[in-house]
């Protein structure tokens, strides 16, 4: 990818980040006139965690999607379609309502465990280098089962308000998250993202097949386990704080690969940047809701992502033959 | 007699390859033949340490398992039987994937010999299997590895390219590489220096093409007469 293009994405990201921090401006301006310290508190304690989560979660989804697509040799693999997001949500619900966990870090661990179990099940069901159909079907089955079990867990939860409480979270939301919550999601995600990006070169070579990688002295099985564990930890931690957000992890890598001449590993970093931009942009759109109402983040990413996804699907039918 | 380039001691794979000793000389073109499921690919995989349950492989006297990826990538080229590539990487990029970029002159030579010039900007996933075979072979030849392990390099190729690729492999052997090739089409075995015959995961015969084809082992292994497939008069 050219430096110019990378710079352009970076610039767009910075603009989106500034907008996410400052918009809507009116309440900040009013507060600033009355009490400058309070305005500052709103920016740092309300809007900053939200922005950091949007950037970090979006980047994690983009990088994870790109890495999963590389190891499955399949452009449809992504945290949502492999069922790992749903698995993470189930893990967090069980941790929160049945294990009585409240600390953001322990919930993040539950989310990561759920995501990991879902990915391991998927590997067992669909096999590695799975063809499009078995990956899609196995992932779909896992997502449906995890979703149903999440609903069941909420219905049976000791708290009668479980359903109501968790609806906004389940649909994806960055509202009212604290800085410690942001840290619980973003520290594991950051570590996972750094590890994944450090494997970009090997993931590129994986395009030639696992055997070629093994002949070159690498261990493909260890790479696969590492990618599965890293995406589960990163995505799981983010889902436990922000809920499951679809499409970003699928669409960002598909666009990113088109910017880097098809290289699956080299796409990781741009996929992260695009994911961050997509989620920050989507979160900005949720603020268009009338006062006192919220538009779930997952609804916006689905609305943005589906047309993009369909466009890629139609334009590149050749590349999608199973 | 110089020391062999590669020495394999008791290499084995569970249920697929019985413990086998083998030495490969630099400059030799070796064919591995055998019926379906006889262990041809397993032998290649064990030689390249793609799977490594048993035995040892020494390359230039060095234990292959102990070498860093960069060391191995510079010396060993492996072509798997499957030619699928899931990603739309342009041929130009694929040629350099996983190795240091070759010198321009070398690069131009390989592109010319394999007639890849017109394919350079096409995404590799849109090529025919035969074209992709040539691209993957070109990628290996660019790195000038001293050991080439090629699983069915002649499959998917038209007659012109079967001969063309055989010529290139002979050229690689001339410049000092050891080339090991699995073969299904026995018509070509006369062009090799050495033939290894696999049966039920064991090395059943090892010798010059003439020795192997005229030995009683041949008919026992393949259940056809040697005259039916190999013309060794020339």
Interface residues (C-beta under 8 A of the other chain):
Chain A: X73 X74 X75 X204 X205 X207 X208 X209 X211 X212 X214 X215 X216 X217 X218 X257 X261 X262 X263 X264 X316 X318 X319
Chain B: X45 X48 X49 X50 X51 X67 X68 X69 X71 X72 X73 X76 X77 X78 X80 X82 X84 X85 X86 X87 X88 X89 X90 X93 X94 X97 X98 X123 X125 X126 X136 X149
